[in-house]
């Protein structure tokens, strides 16, 4: 029997198009270890960083290592982590606190959830390291109750760590004590803002307060408090083990390391991606994401969730880092990345995000509470064909007023989706207003479903399926027509017609 000379190829994740341009640090253990078995985490160098800190490093040396790494907060603001820790270290207090912000609320974002479900011990270890560095003996994980699996695995992980003297009293046989408590949030988007989160932990209404004083000076119960999000903390053990210089080799001049994104929308390959800072949007969308399905043309990408903005094809070669995205009118945020194709209506996209913001505003300050509501009303009018050109000027003016006068980052960034879509897709707004047309055929109020009587086979299927009885005709005798007054533009008639007699326009 003749032997076939097959090429020798080693198939690994790194060989696939989806993973070859990724670099896993925060997600290094997700999908690799059993998250409910602490021994598997320990088998991947788990808790070695904590042991190194306690046995070989002073608190100031730990803080210096994090500062030298230039790690910036992955929750959206991008504040230097080491500087935040140093502020808390410098405070004199009988107690200090470490908070893990796991209140992930952006639509389409699930980065923190995946880390907590897939590698909870990395976050616990990092919180203990932070506690040692600033002089804290207690930490809180503030996580939304909608993440039951993450909560369950965190509870198991905390118990396992205490059983092995990796948390609790006399950690690793030393005098260092650090305990962690889980606090469940009710899912308020505004509680992702650190002062609102702290208020919620203390049992108060989750609303922001003016700063200063910053939490590092006066946070939980008036004590010095540091707040770091899940992804930020997941980087800490690796930085301690491998050193700041190793971390500095990854990323750009002012944005070091990697960033995890939840890639979704009109894209072939959806899911979590972790890329080195400086990777271009084009590489993420096409090389990793595989481009838009069905050979549709790419139109825009929304980064940063409701607080971010839309970037177009002209910005596809933009390197992804904190400062570049802001300069382009968007932001990195916590890591949502929603891709839109030619069938997306950018006016409707702005309306969607503004509707979310209005529902999530805490209502404490007038610019956010009332201003965003007025913006939404104007967007809804435009989507219904009831807008006018004056609205565009009023919207833009109101956007800047809200940005300049809102109390917290939620209100200050709320206008970004409107401002970015007005900048790049103003013609779509004009078409909605002047021509009463949505070219993407998304805005229902501007659509009409019609039946071509020449193509109609008089089968009556569309009439039977119409939820409002808006279609009339006689079975087998008279072609069917649609009453535009009764039609709710649900599209059922087009979906059920086998003869392509129904058109949408």
N, C-alpha and C positions, 0 to 999 in steps of 0.2 A: 504494500500500500504506500503510495507516494505521500511524503510529508509536505505540508503546506508551510511555506516560509512567511509566517505572520510577523509583522513588526512588533517589537516588544514595547508596550506602552504601559506606564504606571498611571492608573486612573485615581486621582485624588480630587478633593474639593477644589484645590488650587488650580486644577487643570480646566475646570469648567469656566465658561464665559461669565457666569454670575459671580464667581468667587475670585477669579484670577487677579482682579484689580482691588480686591478688598484686603484689609489687614485687621485682624481681630485682636483687640485688647480688652475692651469692655465686655465683648461677647465671647471671650476666649473659651469659656467653659460651657456656654449654652449649647445644648444638644450633644455635648461630649460626655458629661458626667451625669450621674443620678443626683438631682438636686436635693433629694431627701436622705442622702447618705453622706454624712460628714467625712467619712474615711476617703471617699472618692475625691472630695475637694482637697483634703490633706495630701492625697496622692499626687495632686497637681500643684504642689508647693503652697497649699493653703495654710494660712496662719503663720507661715515663715516670716512674712513681713512684720506682723505684729510682734513676734518673738525677737526679731532683729531690732525693732524700735525699743522695746523694753530693756533688752540686755546690752545693746551696743550704742544706742543713740540717746542723747538728751532731747527733751521736748523742743528746744530751740533748733537743734540739728535736724530734727524731723521737719519742722516748719521750713527751715532753709532748703532742704531737699525738694520739698513741694514747690517752694518759690522758684528755685533754680530750674525746675522742670517747665515752668511757665504754663502750667495747667490752668485753663480758664473754665469757669463754671459752664456746664453743659445744659443748664436749665433755660437758657435764653439770653441772660444778661451778659454772660462772658466775663464776669469779674474774676480777677486773679485769685485762685484758691488760697495760695500761700499767704497773700496779703490779708485776706479775710481771717485766716487762722491766727496770724500775728496780732491783729487788732484784738481778738478775744484773749489771746495769751497775755497781752499787756494789761488787761483789766484785773483789778484786785477785787475778789469776790469770794464769799464762802461756798458758792456753788456756781458751776457753769454747765451749759447744755450743748449737746450735739443733736441736730435734727436732720434726718434724711427726708427730703421732700419727694414723696412718691405720688403726689397729687397730679397725675398726668391727665390733662383735660383737653388737649387739642384734638379736633376732629381728625380721625385717621391715624393718630399717633399711638404706638404701643411699644415704644423702646424700653421704658422703665419696667413695664409689666413683664416683658420677656426676660429681662435680667433677674428680676425678683423671683420669677417662676423657674428660671433655668439655672441660676447661680446665686442663691440668697446669701451664702456665706461670704462672698466677696464684699458685699455691702456691710455685713456685720463686722467683718475684720477691719474694713476701712473706717467705720464709725469708732471702733475701739482705738485705732491709731489716732484718729482726730481727737478723741477724748484724752489720750495720753499727751498729745502735743499741746493742747490748750489748758490742761488741768481740769478736765471734766470727768465726773464719775457716772454720768447719766445721759442717756440718749433717747430720743423719740423717733419712731418711723411713722410719718404721717401718710397714710395710704387710703385711697378711696375704697369704700366698701364694695364697689362694683368689681373688685379684683379678688374674689373669694379664694381662688387657687393660690395666688401670690401670698395672701394673708395666711393661709393654712401652712404653706411651706416655710414662711418666715417664722411662724410659731414653732414648728418642728426644729428649724435650724437654731433658734435661740435656745431651746431646751437641750439640743445635742451639744451646743457649744458650752453651755453651763456645766453639763455632765462631765466634760473633759477639761474644765477649769480654763476655758478660753474666753469666757464671759463670766460676769458676776464678781465674787470676791476673790482676792489673792490670785489674780490671773497668772498662770504659768508659775505658780509658787512665789510670786513677788508680792509687794504691798500695793500694787495697782489694782483698783477696783473699777469696774465699768459694767453697768447694767443697761438694758434696752427695753423700752416699752412700746407696744404698737398702739397707735391711735387711729381710729377709722374716721375718714371724712365722708361727708354726704354727697360729694360729687360736684361741689361748687367750683367753677372754673377760676373764680377770683382767689380761691384759697391756694392757688399755685404761687401767688404773690406772698413773699415771706412774712410780712407783717400781718396779713390776713390769716395766714396759716398759723402763726403763733397765737393770734387771738382765738382761733378755733381750738387749738390744743388746750388753752386755758378755760375752755367752756364758754367763751364769749361768741358773739356774732362775728362771722368771718368777714370783716371789712378792713381795708388797709388803713394805716395811720401815717401821718406825715413823718418824714425823716429829715434830719437827725432828731433823736439819737437812733443810730443803726442797731440792728439786733446784736451785733458783736459787742456793743456797749450795754444795751438794755433790751433783752428779748423776753424769753419765757420767765414769768414771775419776776420780771424786772432784772433778771440776771444776764450776764454775757452769754450769748447764744450764737452758734454758727449754723447756717442752713445750707446744705449742699444737696443737689439732686442725685438720683440713683446713678446715672451714668458717670457723673463726676467722681463719686465714691468708688465706682467699679474700677477706675484707673489707678487709685491710690496704691493698692498692694503691689502692683507691677512696677510702679515708679520707685517704691522703696526697695524692692528686690533688685531691680536692674539699673537703677540710678537715673538721675535727672538728665545726664548726658545722652543716655540711650533714648529717652523720650524726646529730647530735643532734636534728634536726627529725623524725626517724623514730623511732617507738616510744613508750615510756612514760617516766615520770620516772626510773625506776631501771633500765630495760631498753631500751637504745637499739638502733636498727637493725632488721634483719629476722631471721627464723629459718626455716631449711629443715626441713620435716617430710616423712617418708615416710608418706603417708596410705594405709592399707590396711584389710583386714578386710571387714566387711559394709557396703560403701559403693559407690555407682555409679561414681564417678570416682576410681580409685586412681592413685598416682604421687607425684612430688615436688612439693611446694608451698612457695613462699617468700613469707612474709607479714610485714607490719610487726608488730613487737611491739605487743601491745594488741588485736589482732584477736581476736574472741570465738570460742570453740569452736563456737558455733552457725553463725557465718559460714563457718568452715572445713568443717564437716560437711555443712551444707545448701547454702550458696551456692556453695562451691567443689566440695565432694565430691558434691553432688546427693542427699544422704540415703541411706537404706537401700534396697536393691533389693526388688522384688516387694511394695512397699507394706508392708514389715515395720516394726514399731515400733522406734525407737531405744531401746537399753537402757543402754549405757555406752560409754565410750571410755577406753582405756588409754594414757596418755602416759608417756614415759620408759622404755619397755621393762620388763625384769624388775626394774629399780630403781624404777619408778614406781608409780602406783596408778590405780584406776578412778574415773572421774567420771561422774555420772549426769545425767539430764535436768535436774535441779534446778540443775546447775552449767553448763549450756550457754551461759549469758551471761557466763561467767567470761572476763575478758581474759587472753590468753595472754602471760605473761611469767614470769621466773624466780621472783619472790617470791610471786605470786598462786597459782601452781600448787602450790607447797610448802605454802602456807597451807591449801589445799584437800585436802591429804593425798596429793598426787601430786608430780611434778616434770617439768621439761622434758626432762632427760636429753640425749642426743645428737640426739633428734628423731623417735623412733618414735611413731606415732599409729595405734592399732588400734581400729577401730569394731566394736561388737558390737550385734546386734539381739535381738529377743525370743526367738530360737531358741538363744541362747548360754547356757550354764550357767556361772554365775559361780564355783561351787565348782571346776568343771573348769578354768576360766581360771586360778585361783589354783594349782591342781595343776600345770598346764602350766608356768607360770613358775617354780614351786619346783623342778620336775624339771630345768629348765634350769640353775638356780642350783646345785643339788647336783652336776650334772655338770661345772660350770665352776669350782667352788670350788678354790682352789689347795691347800687342806688344811692351811695353815700354822697357823691359829689354831683352837682347839677350838670356840668358839661357832659359827663358820661351818661348819666341817667336820662336826661332829656335830649341832649345833642344827638346821641346815637339813634334815638327813637325817631327824631326828625329826619336823619339821614335815611333810615330804613323806609320811612313813608315816601320819600322822594324816589328811592330806588324801586319801590313797589309800583308807584304811579308810572314810572318809565317802562317797567316790564309789562304793564297793562296797556301801554299806548296812550296814557293820559298825561304824559310829561310835557314840559316845554323847555325851550333852550335856556330860559332864565334859571331853571333848576340846576343846570350844570355849574353855573357860576356860584349859586348859593351853596351847592354841595361842597365845592372846593373851598370856599371861604369858611364854611362851618367846620370842615375837616381840620383846617389849621388852627381854628379856635379851640377845638376839642383837644388837639395834640398839645397845645401850649398851656392849657388850664386844668386838665384832668389831674386828679390826685395821684393815681398810680399808673403803672405801665399798661394795665388793661385798657384804660381810656386813652392814654397817650399814643398807643399803637393801633387803636381800633380803626382809625381812618385809612390805614395803609392799603388794604385791598381796594378801596375806592380810588385813592390817589394813584396807585400803580395802574389800575385798569383805565382810568381817565388819561393817563400819560401815554399808554401804549395802544389803547383801543377806543379812543374817543369817537371814532367814526361809528362804532357799534352803538354807542349811546345816541348819536345823531340819527342814525337809521331808525332806531326804536321810536324816537320822538317825531321826526319829520315824515318818515315813510310808514310808520306804524307796522314795521316789519322786523322780525327776528330772523336774521339770515341763517342762524344755526338751528332754527325751528325748535327752540326750547321753551320760550315764553308762551304759555298756553293761550293767554288772552289775545295774542297776536296771530294765532294759528286758525286755519279753517280746514276742515276735512270735507272733501267733496267726492262724489261718486260719478265716474265717467259712465254715462248711460249707454254708450256704445260697447263698453267692456262688461257692463253689468249683466249677469246671467239670470237675474231675477230669482236667485235661489233662496233669498230671505235670511241667510245665516247672519248677516250683519244686523238686521233688524231684531232678530231673536236675542242676540248677545248685547245689544245696546242697553246700558243701565238706565237711561232716561227716556227711552222710547222716542228718540229724536229722529229715527229713520222710518220713512213711510214708503210704501209701494204695494204692489199686489203680486203675490207668489205666482211665478210662472207667466205673468201677463204684463205687468207694468214695472219698469225699472225703478230702482229705489233711489231716493234722494234724502238729504240730511237737512233737518230744520236747524239753522245756525243759532236760533234763540235757545233751543233746548239742549243743544250739543255742549258737553262739558269738556271736550277735547281730550278725552281719555285715551284715544287711539285704539280702542277695542275693535272697531270696525275694520281698520286697516290690518290689524293683526290676524283677524279671522278670515278675511277675504282671500280665497285661493286663486283669484283671477286677476289680482293687481288692479282692480277697478277703483280702489279708494286711494286718493292722493292726499298728501298733507302739504299745505303751503300757506 
